[in-house]
Amino acid sequence: MDALTGVYVGCFGVGLLYAIFSTLFSGHGEVGGHDISVGGHDISHDVGGHDTGDTDGGHASPFSMTVIACFMAGFGAFGLVGRSWLGLGAALSSAFAVVGGFAVGAAMFVFLGKVIYASQSSSEGRQIDMIGLLAEVITPIPPARRGEIAYILGGSRYTSAAMTETPRKKDIPSGTPVRIKRVVGGTVYVEPEQ
């Protein structure tokens, strides 16, 4: 076995083992990732009244460790096929290995995006879909404090903590229809429907 064949064997073995391990045991290859999703909602922060952004844990990345490991395994496998079975020289087997690696990595990327992450999606809507919805107060909303609302999104009924969008002097009583104006973190800001 020459050195290049050894590189192909090593890439295939390491890539295959890591891809299998990461897919089965570590959240699809994102070892140590810190994206958090609770009940289908992405986590965000509200600091001083400003939304600092939210994480995006529901999408596959072409640079995830699983995709990279699949590229390595594909590179090794196609390199071995080109070198050992097809009898290609170093340059051609390397080109064949790179093309094969990208094909296998791309296939895993599509698989993660379409099958794995899609199956993890929730029936709960995204926060942006809540804006403008009509809701009903189920726990009175006192001035400058939180109450609770119920709303229907995507055919399902949800509840959420709620505050008024503008300052008020009296409670918004239970049963009052309200319109969702914005969502910050886990709090929905509403105004009574006119």
C-alpha positions in Angstrom: 0.0 0.0 0.0 1.4 3.4 -1.0 1.2 6.6 1.1 -1.8 8.0 -0.9 -3.8 4.8 -0.5 -3.0 5.0 3.2 -4.4 8.6 3.3 -7.5 7.4 1.6 -8.0 4.5 4.0 -7.4 6.8 7.0 -9.9 9.5 5.8 -12.5 6.8 5.0 -12.1 5.1 8.4 -12.0 8.3 10.6 -14.7 10.0 8.6 -17.0 7.0 8.6 -16.6 6.4 12.3 -17.0 10.0 13.3 -20.1 10.5 11.0 -21.7 7.4 12.6 -20.8 8.4 16.1 -21.9 12.0 15.8 -25.1 11.3 14.0 -26.1 8.7 16.7 -24.9 10.3 19.9 -24.3 14.0 19.6 -27.2 16.0 18.2 -26.3 15.4 14.5 -22.7 16.3 14.7 -22.9 19.5 16.7 -20.7 18.5 19.6 -20.9 21.1 22.3 -23.4 23.3 20.5 -25.4 25.8 22.5 -28.5 26.4 20.4 -31.5 26.0 22.7 -35.1 25.4 21.6 -37.8 25.0 24.2 -41.2 23.9 23.2 -40.5 24.8 19.6 -39.5 28.4 20.4 -36.0 29.6 19.8 -34.4 31.2 22.9 -33.7 34.9 22.8 -32.7 37.6 25.3 -34.3 40.9 26.2 -31.7 43.3 27.6 -32.9 46.8 28.4 -35.9 46.5 26.2 -33.9 45.5 23.1 -34.1 42.1 21.5 -30.5 40.8 21.2 -31.4 38.1 18.7 -32.3 34.5 18.8 -30.4 31.3 18.1 -31.1 29.2 15.1 -31.1 25.6 16.1 -33.4 24.2 13.4 -31.3 24.3 10.3 -28.5 22.0 9.0 -25.1 23.6 8.3 -22.8 22.6 5.4 -20.0 23.0 8.0 -21.4 20.7 10.6 -19.1 18.1 11.9 -21.3 15.3 10.5 -21.2 16.8 7.0 -17.4 17.3 7.2 -17.0 13.7 8.4 -19.1 12.5 5.5 -16.9 14.5 3.1 -13.9 12.8 4.6 -15.4 9.3 4.3 -16.5 10.0 0.8 -13.1 11.4 -0.1 -11.4 8.3 1.3 -13.9 5.9 -0.3 -13.8 7.5 -3.8 -10.0 7.8 -3.5 -9.7 4.1 -2.8 -12.0 3.2 -5.7 -10.1 5.5 -8.1 -6.6 4.4 -6.9 -7.2 0.7 -6.3 -10.0 -0.4 -8.5 -9.8 2.0 -11.4 -6.0 2.2 -11.4 -6.0 6.0 -11.6 -2.8 7.9 -10.9 -2.3 10.2 -7.9 -3.7 13.4 -9.6 -6.8 11.7 -11.1 -7.6 9.7 -8.0 -7.3 12.8 -5.9 -9.7 14.7 -8.2 -12.0 11.7 -8.1 -11.8 11.7 -4.3 -12.6 15.4 -4.0 -15.6 15.1 -6.3 -16.8 12.0 -4.4 -16.2 13.7 -1.0 -18.3 16.7 -2.0 -21.1 14.5 -3.3 -21.2 12.4 -0.1 -21.0 15.6 2.1 -23.7 17.3 0.0 -26.0 14.2 0.3 -25.6 14.2 4.1 -26.3 18.0 4.2 -29.5 17.4 2.2 -30.5 14.4 4.4 -29.9 16.4 7.6 -31.9 19.4 6.3 -34.8 17.6 4.8 -35.2 14.5 6.9 -33.6 14.9 10.4 -34.3 18.6 11.1 -37.6 18.7 9.3 -38.8 15.8 11.5 -37.9 17.8 14.6 -40.0 20.8 13.6 -42.8 21.7 16.0 -46.4 22.4 15.4 -45.9 25.6 17.3 -45.5 28.6 15.1 -42.5 30.9 15.0 -42.7 34.2 16.9 -42.9 36.2 13.7 -46.1 34.4 12.8 -47.8 35.5 16.0 -47.6 39.2 15.2 -51.0 40.6 14.2 -53.0 37.6 15.5 -56.2 38.1 17.5 -55.9 36.6 21.0 -58.0 36.5 24.2 -56.9 37.5 27.6 -57.3 34.5 30.0 -55.5 36.0 33.0 -56.1 39.7 33.5 -53.2 41.9 32.4 -52.4 44.5 35.1 -50.6 47.8 34.2 -46.9 47.2 33.7 -47.2 43.5 34.7 -47.8 40.2 33.0 -51.1 38.4 32.4 -51.8 35.6 30.0 -53.4 35.3 26.6 -54.6 32.4 24.4 -54.3 32.4 20.7 -54.7 30.1 17.7 -51.9 29.6 15.3 -51.7 26.9 12.6 -54.9 25.3 13.9 -53.5 24.8 17.5 -54.3 26.7 20.6 -51.4 28.2 22.6 -51.0 30.4 25.7 -48.4 32.9 26.5 -47.4 35.5 29.0 -48.5 38.9 27.9 -48.1 42.6 28.7 -49.6 45.7 27.1 -47.8 47.5 24.3 -48.6 50.9 25.7 -48.8 52.0 29.3 -52.3 51.7 30.9 -53.9 52.7 34.1 -56.2 49.7 34.6 -56.3 45.9 34.0 -57.3 44.3 30.7 -59.9 41.9 32.0 -60.2 38.2 31.1 -62.2 37.6 28.0 -61.0 40.8 26.3 -60.0 40.3 22.6 -56.4 41.7 22.0 -54.1 42.0 19.0 -50.5 40.7 19.3 -48.2 43.6 18.4 -44.7 42.1 19.1 -43.0 39.3 20.8 -39.8 39.6 22.9 -38.4 36.5 24.4 -41.3 34.7 26.0 -43.5 37.8 26.4 -46.2 38.8 24.0 -47.1 42.5 23.8 -50.7 43.2 23.0 -53.3 45.9 22.7 -57.1 45.6 23.2 -58.9 45.1 19.9 -61.0 48.1 19.0 
